Amino acid sequence: MLGLPDGTRVCLFDLDGVLTDTASVHAAAWKQMFDDYLRARTEREGTPFREFDIAADYGPYVDGRPRLDGTREFLRSRGIELPDGGPDDAPDAETIYALSTRKNDLVQEKIVTVGVTVYPGSVRYLHAVRDAGLKTAVVSSSANAEQVLEVAGIADLIDHRVDGVSAKERGLPGKPAPDTFLAAAADLGVDKADAVVFEDALAGVESGRAGGFGFVVGVDRVSHAAALREHGADVVVQDLAELLDQTDGSHS
């Protein structure tokens, strides 16, 4: 009773917003970093300050994307083009790398000070998936995925992980490209047709559709169910526990 097509062998879960509520931590860190930068920029140039709006800007530009891409896409939406720079840039450098590093530092601070909230329905679903003999993987653009899984206490429910660190090491482009999901399925020896993608981000469901996976579950945490369907979700739920009430194969 997992609500998945018959023949499903592996579940590929995004982390932030699907299994854990670190999406709110990430959103707060993005806002703090961008607002600090935009405020300094407008003071320097004498232009009106326009804050980073979590409701309007987080989903379209940064949610689900690799950190550098998120920084670049949002700034581009404001007509700002910065040099990429590099990982050794000073924290106050005006580069994509420096701003992205500042955002990551803020996330790590908040994970330690605020902690990580796990969705109870997701934990129930993970246990049900494991009990049914299916394999599990976390596919996340976050470089903090390992730390979050440990802090959240669910690392033992995950068989494999493809995250921001391993994707960079392997040269895999991030979401909305499907490469990280495809790599996770291949690593576990499962054909993509027998794999299901679970995503809350528009870029994530796009990657699920682009990869040709057997099924894409959209998880609607921020009231954008219609957009999730438009971008590639086969079914949309507000919580993974809803799938436990559905008959297997009902969506196949």
C-alpha positions as CSV (number, residue, x, y, z in Angstrom):
1,M,0.0,0.0,0.0
2,L,2.5,2.6,-1.2
3,G,0.4,4.3,-3.8
4,L,3.1,3.5,-6.5
5,P,3.0,1.8,-9.9
6,D,3.5,-2.0,-9.9
7,G,7.1,-2.9,-10.6
8,T,8.5,0.0,-8.6
9,R,11.9,-1.0,-7.2
10,V,13.5,2.2,-5.9
11,C,12.3,5.4,-4.4
12,L,14.4,8.5,-5.1
13,F,13.7,11.2,-2.5
14,D,14.6,14.9,-2.6
15,L,15.6,15.8,0.9
16,D,14.7,19.4,1.7
17,G,10.9,19.8,1.7
18,V,10.2,16.1,1.1
19,L,11.7,14.3,4.0
20,T,12.8,17.2,6.2
21,D,11.6,20.7,6.7
22,T,15.0,22.2,6.0
23,A,13.4,24.0,3.1
24,S,12.4,26.7,5.5
25,V,15.9,26.9,6.9
26,H,17.3,27.2,3.4
27,A,14.7,29.8,2.5
28,A,15.6,31.9,5.5
29,A,19.3,31.6,4.7
30,W,18.8,32.6,1.1
31,K,16.7,35.6,2.2
32,Q,19.3,36.8,4.8
33,M,22.2,36.5,2.3
34,F,20.4,38.2,-0.6
35,D,18.9,40.9,1.5
36,D,22.3,41.8,3.0
37,Y,23.8,41.9,-0.5
38,L,20.9,43.8,-2.1
39,R,20.8,46.4,0.7
40,A,24.5,47.1,0.4
41,R,24.2,47.3,-3.4
42,T,21.3,49.8,-3.3
43,E,23.0,51.9,-0.6
44,R,26.1,52.1,-2.9
45,E,24.1,52.9,-6.0
46,G,21.3,55.0,-4.5
47,T,18.6,52.8,-5.8
48,P,15.4,51.6,-4.0
49,F,15.9,48.4,-1.9
50,R,13.8,45.5,-3.0
51,E,14.0,42.5,-0.7
52,F,14.2,38.8,-1.6
53,D,10.6,37.6,-1.4
54,I,10.4,34.0,-0.2
55,A,6.9,33.6,-1.6
56,A,7.7,35.1,-5.0
57,D,11.5,34.3,-5.5
58,Y,12.4,31.1,-3.7
59,G,10.4,28.7,-5.8
60,P,11.2,30.0,-9.3
61,Y,14.9,30.8,-8.9
62,V,16.6,28.9,-6.1
63,D,14.5,26.0,-4.8
64,G,16.0,22.6,-5.8
65,R,18.9,24.1,-7.8
66,P,22.6,23.7,-7.0
67,R,23.6,26.6,-4.8
68,L,25.7,28.5,-7.4
69,D,22.9,28.2,-10.0
70,G,20.3,29.5,-7.5
71,T,22.5,32.5,-6.7
72,R,23.0,33.2,-10.4
73,E,19.4,32.7,-11.4
74,F,17.9,35.0,-8.8
75,L,20.5,37.8,-9.4
76,R,19.8,37.5,-13.1
77,S,16.1,37.9,-12.4
78,R,17.0,41.3,-10.9
79,G,19.2,42.2,-13.8
80,I,22.4,41.6,-11.9
81,E,25.3,39.8,-13.5
82,L,28.4,38.9,-11.3
83,P,31.6,37.0,-12.1
84,D,31.6,33.4,-10.9
85,G,34.8,33.8,-8.9
86,G,36.1,30.7,-7.1
87,P,35.9,28.7,-3.9
88,D,38.7,30.7,-2.3
89,D,37.0,34.1,-2.7
90,A,36.9,36.3,0.4
91,P,33.5,36.2,2.2
92,D,32.9,39.9,1.2
93,A,33.8,39.4,-2.5
94,E,31.2,40.4,-5.0
95,T,31.1,37.0,-6.8
96,I,28.7,34.1,-7.3
97,Y,31.0,31.9,-5.2
98,A,31.3,34.3,-2.3
99,L,27.6,34.9,-2.0
100,S,26.8,31.2,-2.3
101,T,29.4,30.3,0.4
102,R,27.8,32.9,2.7
103,K,24.4,31.3,2.2
104,N,25.9,27.8,3.0
105,D,27.5,29.2,6.1
106,L,24.2,30.6,7.2
107,V,22.5,27.2,6.6
108,Q,25.0,25.3,8.6
109,E,24.6,27.8,11.5
110,K,20.9,27.4,11.4
111,I,21.0,23.5,11.2
112,V,23.1,23.5,14.4
113,T,21.2,26.2,16.3
114,V,17.6,25.6,15.1
115,G,17.9,21.9,14.3
116,V,16.2,19.8,11.6
117,T,12.5,19.0,11.6
118,V,11.4,15.7,10.0
119,Y,8.0,15.3,8.5
120,P,6.3,12.4,10.5
121,G,4.4,11.3,7.4
122,S,7.7,11.0,5.5
123,V,9.2,8.8,8.3
124,R,6.2,6.5,8.2
125,Y,6.5,6.3,4.4
126,L,10.2,5.5,4.6
127,H,9.6,2.7,7.0
128,A,6.8,1.3,4.7
129,V,9.0,1.5,1.7
130,R,11.8,-0.4,3.4
131,D,9.4,-3.0,4.8
132,A,8.1,-3.6,1.3
133,G,11.7,-4.4,0.2
134,L,12.2,-1.3,-2.0
135,K,15.5,0.5,-2.1
136,T,15.8,4.2,-1.1
137,A,18.1,7.0,-2.1
138,V,18.3,10.7,-1.3
139,V,19.0,12.9,-4.3
140,S,19.6,16.4,-3.2
141,S,21.5,19.5,-4.5
142,S,22.5,20.3,-0.9
143,A,26.1,20.0,0.1
144,N,24.7,19.5,3.7
145,A,22.6,16.4,3.0
146,E,24.8,14.0,5.0
147,Q,24.7,16.3,8.0
148,V,21.0,16.8,7.7
149,L,20.2,13.1,7.5
150,E,22.3,12.4,10.6
151,V,20.9,15.3,12.6
152,A,17.4,14.3,11.5
153,G,18.0,10.7,12.6
154,I,16.9,9.0,9.4
155,A,20.3,8.2,7.8
156,D,19.7,4.5,8.5
157,L,16.6,4.5,6.3
158,I,18.5,5.6,3.2
159,D,20.5,3.1,1.1
160,H,22.3,5.6,-1.1
161,R,22.9,9.3,-1.4
162,V,23.7,11.6,-4.4
163,D,24.1,15.1,-3.1
164,G,25.8,18.4,-4.0
165,V,29.2,17.1,-2.9
166,S,29.1,13.9,-4.9
167,A,27.5,15.5,-7.9
168,K,30.3,18.0,-8.1
169,E,32.9,15.2,-7.7
170,R,31.2,13.3,-10.5
171,G,30.6,16.3,-12.8
172,L,26.8,15.8,-12.7
173,P,24.7,18.9,-13.7
174,G,22.1,19.7,-11.1
175,K,18.3,19.9,-11.3
176,P,16.3,20.6,-13.5
177,A,18.7,18.3,-15.4
178,P,17.9,14.6,-14.6
179,D,21.5,13.5,-14.2
180,T,21.6,13.2,-10.4
181,F,18.4,11.1,-10.3
182,L,19.6,8.9,-13.2
183,A,22.9,8.4,-11.4
184,A,21.2,7.3,-8.2
185,A,19.0,4.8,-10.0
186,A,22.1,3.4,-11.9
187,D,24.1,3.2,-8.7
188,L,21.5,1.0,-7.2
189,G,21.2,-1.1,-10.3
190,V,17.7,-0.2,-11.1
191,D,16.2,0.9,-14.5
192,K,14.7,4.4,-14.5
193,A,11.4,2.9,-15.5
194,D,11.3,1.1,-12.2
195,A,12.2,4.2,-10.2
196,V,10.0,6.8,-8.6
197,V,11.0,10.4,-8.0
198,F,9.7,12.4,-5.0
199,E,10.1,16.1,-5.2
200,D,8.7,19.3,-3.8
201,A,10.5,21.7,-6.1
202,L,9.5,22.7,-9.6
203,A,13.0,22.1,-10.8
204,G,12.9,18.7,-9.2
205,V,9.7,17.5,-10.8
206,E,11.0,18.9,-14.1
207,S,14.1,16.7,-13.7
208,G,11.9,13.7,-13.0
209,R,9.9,14.1,-16.1
210,A,13.0,14.9,-18.2
211,G,14.7,11.7,-17.0
212,G,11.8,9.4,-18.1
213,F,11.3,7.9,-14.7
214,G,8.4,5.5,-14.1
215,F,6.5,7.9,-11.8
216,V,7.0,11.4,-10.3
217,V,5.4,12.3,-7.0
218,G,5.0,16.0,-6.3
219,V,5.0,17.0,-2.6
220,D,3.1,20.2,-2.2
221,R,4.3,22.0,1.0
222,V,3.8,25.6,-0.3
223,S,0.4,25.5,-2.1
224,H,1.7,25.1,-5.7
225,A,0.0,21.8,-6.6
226,A,-1.0,23.1,-10.1
227,A,2.5,24.2,-10.9
228,L,4.0,20.9,-9.7
229,R,1.6,19.1,-12.1
230,E,2.5,21.5,-15.0
231,H,6.2,20.8,-14.5
232,G,5.9,17.0,-14.5
233,A,4.3,15.5,-11.4
234,D,2.1,12.5,-12.1
235,V,0.4,12.9,-8.7
236,V,0.6,15.6,-6.1
237,V,0.2,15.0,-2.3
238,Q,0.6,17.3,0.7
239,D,2.2,14.6,2.7
240,L,3.8,11.3,1.8
241,A,1.5,9.5,4.3
242,E,-1.4,10.1,1.9
243,L,0.2,7.6,-0.4
244,L,-0.1,4.9,2.2
245,D,-3.9,5.0,1.9
246,Q,-3.8,4.4,-1.9
247,T,-3.7,1.0,-3.7
248,D,-0.5,0.0,-5.3
249,G,-0.6,0.2,-9.1
250,S,-3.6,2.6,-9.0
251,H,-1.5,5.3,-10.9
252,S,0.2,3.0,-13.3
